[in-house]
Amino acid sequence: PMLTELLAQTTYKRGWISNQNIGEHLLVPSSLDCDYKRELKWELQDVYDEMLLPYVSEFLDVVTIPQMLFVHTLGGHYAYTERYTKAFAQFQPDLANFKAEEGEDPYWVIRLGGKDVPGFVNSFDNTILYTDMVLDSVISFVEAKHKPAFVIYVADHGENLLEPPEYRAYHSYDTPSHYEAHVPYFIWLSDEYLARYPQADSLLRAHLHLPVQSTVTFHTLLDLTRVRYALYDSTQSLLSPHFTPLATRPIINPDGKLKPEPTYPAEGGVCPVYNRRQRK
């Protein structure tokens, strides 16, 4: 079952807050099975994830404990310069002044042919700075409650930033690159949680450098919430001493087909177009 469906059979109150239009999204069933739902209406322009923060705070204040909140953000999605405010335009030049022909979408122009578009990487990096602020805010809200609590963040995909030799842009390719496939994943635990479950931190740290797949989230959350389920698999929980990395980590492409995990490039996974001189 979905995690929200499983938690519905417990005392947990469930919340869903989204900054994406989920009208026909795969996550619609999860959102419908929640006690608290907020779906922000949006267009492509000027949509910032900080718009979610008042609802996060409201949920934490008004919904009874135990509670589980799912926050679905836009993050660094197209169009990058519309995903962060001016205060976070720290890496320059960015794409704020990139011009296309009249009537053309500048981001589509970049995807089709921009092998060396000044500011492309900078603009995406600015979205990462902004996302850091949003995540820090969420953690601060949770921390201020002084309750046993945790925050998990995992991205559903990465992003291509015009890396040679293919010079791909964005994501959703039939055969994803390693830039799309390898994503950030972290877990934060409150002091109160660690006081109640002192082994949690050492268990997580023991798995810090192992090859992890986002599919471990379900079983990890079962351990974090102390919810038991007949099909729980301790080998797929990061909070279990029995965690065992999968032999292979296939990924699903936009067509729903399984693809093998792409390898890192020979230069060690560092974006080859990254250039510190660009940031001066």
C-alpha positions as CSV (number, residue, x, y, z in Angstrom):
1,P,0.0,0.0,0.0
2,M,0.9,3.7,-0.1
3,L,2.4,5.0,3.1
4,T,-0.5,7.4,3.6
5,E,-2.9,4.5,3.3
6,L,-0.9,2.5,5.8
7,L,-0.7,5.4,8.2
8,A,-4.5,5.8,8.0
9,Q,-4.7,2.6,9.9
10,T,-2.8,4.1,12.8
11,T,-3.2,7.2,15.1
12,Y,-1.0,9.3,12.8
13,K,-2.7,12.4,11.3
14,R,-1.5,12.9,7.7
15,G,-0.9,16.1,5.8
16,W,-0.1,16.8,2.1
17,I,1.1,20.2,0.9
18,S,2.1,20.6,-2.8
19,N,3.5,23.4,-4.9
20,Q,2.9,21.4,-8.1
21,N,-0.3,21.0,-9.9
22,I,-1.1,17.3,-9.2
23,G,-4.3,17.1,-11.2
24,E,-3.3,13.9,-13.0
25,H,-0.1,13.3,-11.1
26,L,1.0,9.9,-9.9
27,L,0.9,11.2,-6.4
28,V,-2.9,12.1,-6.4
29,P,-3.9,8.9,-4.5
30,S,-1.4,9.7,-1.7
31,S,-2.7,13.3,-1.4
32,L,-6.4,12.2,-1.3
33,D,-5.7,9.9,1.7
34,C,-4.7,12.7,4.0
35,D,-6.5,14.6,6.8
36,Y,-4.9,18.0,5.8
37,K,-4.5,18.9,2.2
38,R,-3.2,22.1,0.6
39,E,-2.5,22.3,-3.2
40,L,-1.3,25.7,-4.2
41,K,-2.6,26.9,-7.5
42,W,0.1,28.1,-9.8
43,E,1.3,29.0,-13.3
44,L,4.9,28.6,-14.5
45,Q,5.9,32.1,-13.5
46,D,7.2,33.3,-10.1
47,V,6.4,30.2,-8.0
48,Y,8.6,29.9,-5.0
49,D,8.7,27.0,-2.5
50,E,8.6,29.4,0.4
51,M,4.9,29.7,-0.4
52,L,4.5,26.3,1.2
53,L,6.1,27.3,4.5
54,P,3.0,29.0,6.2
55,Y,1.1,25.8,5.6
56,V,3.9,23.7,7.0
57,S,3.8,25.8,10.1
58,E,0.0,25.7,10.3
59,F,-0.1,21.9,10.0
60,L,2.5,21.5,12.8
61,D,0.4,23.9,15.0
62,V,-3.1,22.7,14.4
63,V,-2.9,19.0,13.7
64,T,-2.7,16.6,16.6
65,I,0.3,14.5,17.3
66,P,1.4,11.9,16.1
67,Q,1.5,13.5,12.7
68,M,3.2,13.0,9.3
69,L,3.5,15.7,6.7
70,F,4.4,15.2,3.1
71,V,5.6,18.4,1.3
72,H,5.9,18.2,-2.5
73,T,8.1,21.1,-3.7
74,L,9.0,22.5,-7.1
75,G,12.7,22.7,-6.3
76,G,14.9,23.5,-9.3
77,H,12.4,22.7,-12.0
78,Y,12.2,24.7,-15.2
79,A,12.3,27.7,-15.3
80,Y,15.3,28.1,-13.0
81,T,15.2,31.9,-12.6
82,E,11.5,31.6,-11.6
83,R,12.4,29.3,-8.7
84,Y,14.4,31.7,-6.5
85,T,14.0,35.3,-5.4
86,K,16.6,38.0,-6.1
87,A,18.2,37.6,-2.7
88,F,19.3,34.1,-3.8
89,A,20.8,35.1,-7.2
90,Q,24.2,34.8,-5.7
91,F,25.9,33.0,-8.6
92,Q,26.3,35.4,-11.5
93,P,25.7,35.8,-14.3
94,D,22.4,33.9,-14.3
95,L,19.7,33.6,-17.0
96,A,17.6,36.5,-15.8
97,N,18.6,38.5,-18.9
98,F,18.9,35.6,-21.4
99,K,17.0,36.7,-24.5
100,A,15.4,34.5,-27.2
101,E,13.7,35.5,-30.3
102,E,10.2,37.1,-29.9
103,G,7.7,34.4,-29.2
104,E,10.2,31.7,-28.3
105,D,10.6,30.1,-24.9
106,P,14.2,30.8,-23.9
107,Y,14.5,27.6,-21.9
108,W,13.4,25.6,-24.9
109,V,16.0,27.4,-27.1
110,I,18.7,26.4,-24.6
111,R,17.6,22.8,-24.6
112,L,17.8,22.6,-28.4
113,G,21.1,24.2,-29.0
114,G,22.8,26.0,-26.1
115,K,26.2,24.4,-25.8
116,D,27.7,27.2,-23.8
117,V,25.0,29.4,-22.4
118,P,26.5,31.8,-19.8
119,G,24.8,31.5,-16.5
120,F,22.9,28.2,-17.1
121,V,24.8,26.3,-14.3
122,N,24.7,29.4,-12.1
123,S,20.9,29.7,-12.4
124,F,20.4,26.1,-11.4
125,D,22.9,26.5,-8.5
126,N,20.9,29.5,-7.3
127,T,17.8,27.2,-7.1
128,I,19.9,24.9,-4.8
129,L,20.7,27.8,-2.5
130,Y,17.1,28.7,-2.3
131,T,16.1,25.0,-1.7
132,D,18.6,25.0,1.2
133,M,16.7,27.9,2.8
134,V,13.3,26.2,2.4
135,L,14.6,22.9,3.9
136,D,16.3,24.8,6.8
137,S,13.0,26.6,7.5
138,V,11.1,23.3,7.6
139,I,13.6,21.8,10.0
140,S,13.5,24.9,12.1
141,F,9.7,24.7,12.4
142,V,9.9,21.0,13.4
143,E,12.8,21.6,15.8
144,A,10.9,24.3,17.6
145,K,8.2,21.9,18.6
146,H,10.8,20.0,20.9
147,K,9.2,16.7,20.1
148,P,10.7,13.4,18.8
149,A,10.7,14.1,15.1
150,F,12.5,13.6,11.8
151,V,12.7,15.2,8.4
152,I,13.5,13.3,5.2
153,Y,14.4,15.0,1.9
154,V,14.8,13.1,-1.4
155,A,14.7,14.4,-4.9
156,D,12.8,12.5,-7.6
157,H,15.3,13.3,-10.2
158,G,18.5,15.3,-10.9
159,E,19.2,17.6,-13.8
160,N,21.4,17.8,-16.9
161,L,23.2,21.1,-17.2
162,L,24.7,21.1,-20.7
163,E,27.5,18.6,-19.8
164,P,29.6,17.5,-22.8
165,P,29.6,15.5,-25.0
166,E,25.8,15.3,-25.3
167,Y,25.0,18.8,-23.9
168,R,21.7,17.7,-22.6
169,A,19.5,20.1,-20.7
170,Y,16.9,19.4,-17.9
171,H,15.6,15.8,-17.4
172,S,13.2,13.1,-18.6
173,Y,15.3,11.5,-21.2
174,D,14.5,7.9,-22.3
175,T,17.9,6.8,-21.2
176,P,18.7,9.0,-18.2
177,S,22.2,10.3,-17.5
178,H,23.9,9.9,-14.1
179,Y,23.1,13.6,-13.5
180,E,19.4,12.7,-13.6
181,A,19.7,9.4,-11.8
182,H,21.9,10.3,-8.7
183,V,20.0,12.6,-6.3
184,P,20.3,14.0,-2.8
185,Y,18.9,12.1,0.1
186,F,19.2,13.1,3.7
187,I,17.5,12.4,7.1
188,W,17.5,14.9,10.0
189,L,16.6,13.7,13.6
190,S,15.6,16.0,16.4
191,D,17.4,15.9,19.7
192,E,14.2,14.6,21.3
193,Y,14.1,11.8,18.8
194,L,17.7,10.8,19.5
195,A,17.0,10.9,23.2
196,R,14.2,8.4,22.8
197,Y,16.0,6.3,20.1
198,P,19.7,6.7,20.8
199,Q,20.8,4.1,18.2
200,A,19.2,5.9,15.3
201,D,22.0,8.2,14.6
202,S,24.7,5.5,14.6
203,L,22.6,3.3,12.3
204,L,22.1,6.0,9.8
205,R,25.8,7.0,9.9
206,A,26.8,3.4,9.3
207,H,25.0,3.5,6.0
208,L,26.1,7.0,4.9
209,H,28.4,5.9,2.1
210,L,26.6,2.9,0.8
211,P,24.8,2.8,-2.5
212,V,21.2,3.7,-1.6
213,Q,18.1,3.8,-3.7
214,S,15.1,6.0,-3.0
215,T,12.9,2.8,-2.7
216,V,14.3,2.3,0.8
217,T,12.2,5.3,1.9
218,F,9.1,3.2,2.6
219,H,10.8,0.8,5.0
220,T,12.9,3.5,6.5
221,L,9.8,5.5,7.3
222,L,8.2,2.4,8.9
223,D,11.2,2.3,11.3
224,L,11.3,6.0,11.9
225,T,7.6,6.1,12.8
226,R,7.7,2.8,14.7
227,V,4.8,1.5,12.6
228,R,4.8,-2.2,11.9
229,Y,3.6,-3.8,8.7
230,A,3.5,-7.5,7.6
231,L,5.6,-6.9,4.5
232,Y,8.3,-4.7,6.3
233,D,11.8,-5.6,4.9
234,S,14.5,-4.8,7.4
235,T,17.2,-5.2,4.7
236,Q,15.7,-2.2,3.0
237,S,15.5,0.2,5.9
238,L,18.3,2.7,6.6
239,L,17.4,2.5,10.3
240,S,18.0,-1.2,10.5
241,P,21.3,-3.0,11.3
242,H,20.3,-5.5,8.6
243,F,20.2,-2.9,5.8
244,T,21.7,-4.4,2.6
245,P,22.3,-2.4,-0.6
246,L,20.6,-3.8,-3.7
247,A,22.9,-5.6,-6.1
248,T,21.7,-3.3,-8.9
249,R,19.9,0.1,-8.8
250,P,17.7,0.2,-12.0
251,I,15.8,3.4,-12.6
252,I,12.4,4.0,-14.2
253,N,12.5,6.3,-17.2
254,P,9.5,8.6,-18.2
255,D,8.0,5.8,-20.3
256,G,7.9,3.5,-17.2
257,K,10.7,1.3,-18.5
258,L,13.5,0.1,-16.3
259,K,17.0,1.3,-17.2
260,P,20.3,0.2,-15.7
261,E,21.9,2.7,-13.4
262,P,24.1,5.1,-15.4
263,T,27.8,5.2,-14.4
264,Y,29.6,8.3,-13.3
265,P,32.0,9.9,-15.8
266,A,35.7,9.2,-15.6
267,E,36.4,12.6,-14.1
268,G,34.7,11.5,-10.8
269,G,31.2,12.9,-11.2
270,V,32.1,16.6,-11.1
271,C,30.1,18.6,-13.6
272,P,32.7,19.3,-16.4
273,V,31.2,22.7,-17.3
274,Y,31.5,24.0,-13.7
275,N,33.9,26.9,-13.7
276,R,34.7,29.0,-10.7
277,R,35.8,31.9,-12.9
278,Q,32.2,32.1,-14.0
279,R,31.2,33.1,-10.5
280,K,33.5,36.2,-10.1
